[in-house]
Amino acid sequence: MMNANWQPWLLATLLVLGFINSVHSFAVPFRRSDKKEACDVVRPFRCPGSDKCIPLQYVCDGSPDDCPDNYDEDPELCTADKRQPIDVVESFFRSQVQSGNIAVINELFGAEAAREVIKPGGIEEIARMLVTSKNLEEFAGRVKMRPNEVEHLMKTLTALHSGRVSHLNISKEVLPSLTKLFNSLIETGFLTRGGEDDAFLIFK
């Protein structure tokens, strides 16, 4: 049986703990939350660094001031919006590297660029540049391709687009996915000077 002398102390302790718990429970709902509320389905695009959400139709619509910093009209964002998802591009090149099929990367970008691709982070970088570069001219400058490598890539892409691929050093197993990947680039202006006029090739 508990000593009667401890009962007052025990009762006081329980009362104090109960008071603290009640204060804590009362205060929690009034804590300031740093989490931003999710954008709703009709305005699902959140402007970076802002609480503002805008409709998807406002993204890359050519109209400024939808986002405070005009991020929704960022050139790289709007180019990538027309291309295949970067995950698809990364997956293709990663599968080639993992299977030891470096020849296809060498055939596309040249030996020096191929060596960069197989380095850590190289696949992610080449994929990002492909989906965000407006055209081949811009891509070549970012990858630092030599003029002869640029011309070779242009001819390779043109061959893939036309289906005349017998002369390419690319295996038949890879051709379908490679053709699909680069056709999406060509159809969004990759082989044009301005990235828009499909009839005007950079090199002829």
C-alpha positions as CSV (number, residue, x, y, z in Angstrom):
1,M,0.0,0.0,0.0
2,M,1.3,3.5,-0.9
3,N,2.6,5.6,2.0
4,A,0.0,8.3,2.7
5,N,2.8,11.0,2.8
6,W,3.3,10.5,-0.9
7,Q,-0.3,11.1,-1.9
8,P,-0.2,14.9,-1.8
9,W,3.0,15.0,-3.9
10,L,1.6,12.5,-6.4
11,L,-1.6,14.5,-6.7
12,A,0.2,17.7,-7.3
13,T,2.5,16.1,-9.9
14,L,-0.5,14.8,-11.8
15,L,-2.3,18.1,-11.7
16,V,0.8,19.9,-13.1
17,L,1.3,17.4,-15.9
18,G,-2.4,17.6,-16.8
19,F,-2.2,21.4,-17.0
20,I,0.9,21.3,-19.3
21,N,-0.8,18.8,-21.6
22,S,-3.9,20.9,-21.8
23,V,-1.9,24.0,-22.7
24,H,0.1,22.1,-25.3
25,S,-3.1,20.7,-26.9
26,F,-4.6,24.2,-26.9
27,A,-1.5,25.8,-28.5
28,V,-0.9,23.3,-31.3
29,P,-3.7,24.4,-33.7
30,F,-2.4,27.9,-33.5
31,R,1.1,27.1,-34.5
32,R,2.2,28.9,-37.7
33,S,2.7,26.3,-40.5
34,D,5.5,26.8,-43.0
35,K,4.0,24.4,-45.4
36,K,2.3,26.0,-48.5
37,E,-1.1,24.8,-49.3
38,A,-1.4,22.6,-52.4
39,C,-2.5,24.3,-55.6
40,D,-6.0,23.1,-56.7
41,V,-6.9,21.2,-59.9
42,V,-7.9,24.2,-61.9
43,R,-4.7,26.1,-61.0
44,P,-2.2,23.3,-60.5
45,F,1.1,25.2,-61.5
46,R,2.8,26.9,-58.6
47,C,5.1,29.8,-59.5
48,P,8.5,29.0,-57.9
49,G,9.2,31.0,-54.7
50,S,5.6,32.2,-54.6
51,D,2.2,31.3,-53.2
52,K,0.7,32.0,-56.6
53,C,-0.9,29.1,-58.6
54,I,-1.9,29.5,-62.2
55,P,-3.8,27.4,-64.8
56,L,-1.7,25.1,-67.0
57,Q,-3.1,27.0,-70.0
58,Y,-1.1,30.1,-68.8
59,V,2.2,28.2,-68.9
60,C,4.2,29.1,-72.1
61,D,1.3,31.0,-73.6
62,G,3.5,33.9,-74.5
63,S,1.8,36.2,-72.0
64,P,4.1,37.8,-69.3
65,D,3.3,38.5,-65.7
66,D,1.4,35.3,-64.9
67,C,4.1,34.4,-62.5
68,P,5.9,37.2,-60.6
69,D,9.2,36.5,-62.2
70,N,7.8,35.3,-65.6
71,Y,9.1,31.8,-64.8
72,D,6.1,30.3,-66.7
73,E,7.6,31.8,-69.9
74,D,11.2,30.6,-69.2
75,P,12.7,29.5,-72.6
76,E,14.1,26.2,-71.3
77,L,10.8,25.4,-69.6
78,C,8.8,26.1,-72.7
79,T,11.2,24.1,-75.0
80,A,11.1,21.1,-72.6
81,D,7.3,21.4,-72.5
82,K,7.2,20.3,-76.2
83,R,9.7,17.5,-75.9
84,Q,9.6,14.0,-74.5
85,P,9.9,13.9,-70.7
86,I,13.5,14.1,-69.5
87,D,13.0,10.8,-67.6
88,V,12.4,9.1,-71.0
89,V,15.5,10.6,-72.5
90,E,17.7,9.7,-69.5
91,S,16.3,6.1,-69.5
92,F,17.3,5.6,-73.1
93,F,20.9,6.7,-72.7
94,R,21.3,5.0,-69.3
95,S,20.2,1.7,-70.9
96,Q,22.8,2.1,-73.6
97,V,25.6,2.8,-71.2
98,Q,24.6,0.0,-68.9
99,S,24.5,-2.5,-71.7
100,G,27.9,-1.3,-72.9
101,N,26.4,0.1,-76.2
102,I,28.6,3.2,-76.3
103,A,28.7,3.1,-80.1
104,V,25.3,4.6,-80.5
105,I,26.3,7.6,-78.3
106,N,29.6,7.9,-80.2
107,E,27.6,7.8,-83.5
108,L,25.4,10.6,-82.4
109,F,27.6,13.0,-80.5
110,G,31.2,12.1,-81.4
111,A,33.9,10.4,-79.3
112,E,34.6,13.3,-76.9
113,A,31.0,13.9,-76.1
114,A,30.5,10.2,-75.6
115,R,33.3,10.1,-73.0
116,E,31.5,12.9,-71.1
117,V,28.2,11.1,-71.2
118,I,29.5,8.0,-69.4
119,K,30.9,10.1,-66.6
120,P,28.9,10.4,-63.3
121,G,26.1,12.9,-64.0
122,G,26.8,12.9,-67.8
123,I,23.5,11.1,-68.7
124,E,21.4,13.6,-66.8
125,E,23.3,16.5,-68.3
126,I,23.0,15.4,-71.9
127,A,19.3,14.6,-71.4
128,R,18.7,18.0,-69.9
129,M,20.5,19.8,-72.8
130,L,18.6,17.8,-75.4
131,V,15.2,18.6,-74.0
132,T,15.9,22.3,-73.2
133,S,18.0,23.4,-76.2
134,K,15.9,25.1,-78.7
135,N,17.8,23.8,-81.7
136,L,20.9,21.8,-82.7
137,E,23.0,25.0,-82.9
138,E,22.3,25.8,-79.2
139,F,22.8,22.2,-78.2
140,A,26.1,21.9,-80.0
141,G,27.4,25.1,-78.3
142,R,26.4,23.7,-74.8
143,V,28.0,20.3,-75.5
144,K,31.1,21.9,-77.2
145,M,30.8,19.8,-80.3
146,R,33.2,20.3,-83.2
147,P,31.8,21.5,-86.5
148,N,32.3,18.1,-88.1
149,E,30.5,16.4,-85.2
150,V,27.6,18.9,-85.5
151,E,27.2,18.2,-89.2
152,H,27.4,14.4,-88.6
153,L,24.7,14.6,-85.9
154,M,22.5,16.6,-88.2
155,K,22.9,14.0,-91.0
156,T,22.3,11.2,-88.5
157,L,19.1,12.8,-87.3
158,T,17.9,13.5,-90.8
159,A,18.6,9.8,-91.7
160,L,16.6,8.6,-88.7
161,H,13.7,11.0,-89.6
162,S,13.6,9.8,-93.2
163,G,14.1,6.1,-92.4
164,R,17.3,5.9,-94.5
165,V,19.4,4.3,-91.8
166,S,21.3,1.4,-93.5
167,H,24.6,3.3,-93.3
168,L,24.4,4.2,-89.6
169,N,26.5,2.4,-87.1
170,I,23.5,1.7,-84.9
171,S,22.0,-1.7,-84.1
172,K,18.6,-2.6,-85.4
173,E,17.3,-3.3,-81.8
174,V,18.1,0.3,-80.8
175,L,16.7,2.0,-84.0
176,P,13.0,2.1,-83.1
177,S,13.4,3.8,-79.7
178,L,16.2,6.1,-81.0
179,T,14.1,7.1,-84.0
180,K,11.1,7.9,-81.7
181,L,13.2,9.9,-79.4
182,F,14.8,12.1,-82.0
183,N,11.8,12.5,-84.1
184,S,10.2,14.3,-81.2
185,L,13.2,16.6,-81.2
186,I,13.0,17.2,-84.9
187,E,9.2,17.8,-84.8
188,T,9.7,20.6,-82.2
189,G,12.3,22.5,-84.3
190,F,15.6,20.9,-83.2
191,L,17.0,21.0,-86.8
192,T,16.0,24.6,-87.4
193,R,17.8,27.8,-86.9
194,G,15.1,29.5,-84.9
195,G,13.6,26.3,-83.4
196,E,10.3,27.0,-85.1
197,D,10.4,26.9,-88.9
198,D,10.6,23.1,-89.7
199,A,11.4,23.9,-93.3
200,F,14.7,25.7,-92.6
201,L,17.5,23.4,-91.6
202,I,20.6,24.8,-90.0
203,F,22.9,22.8,-92.3
204,K,22.1,21.7,-95.9
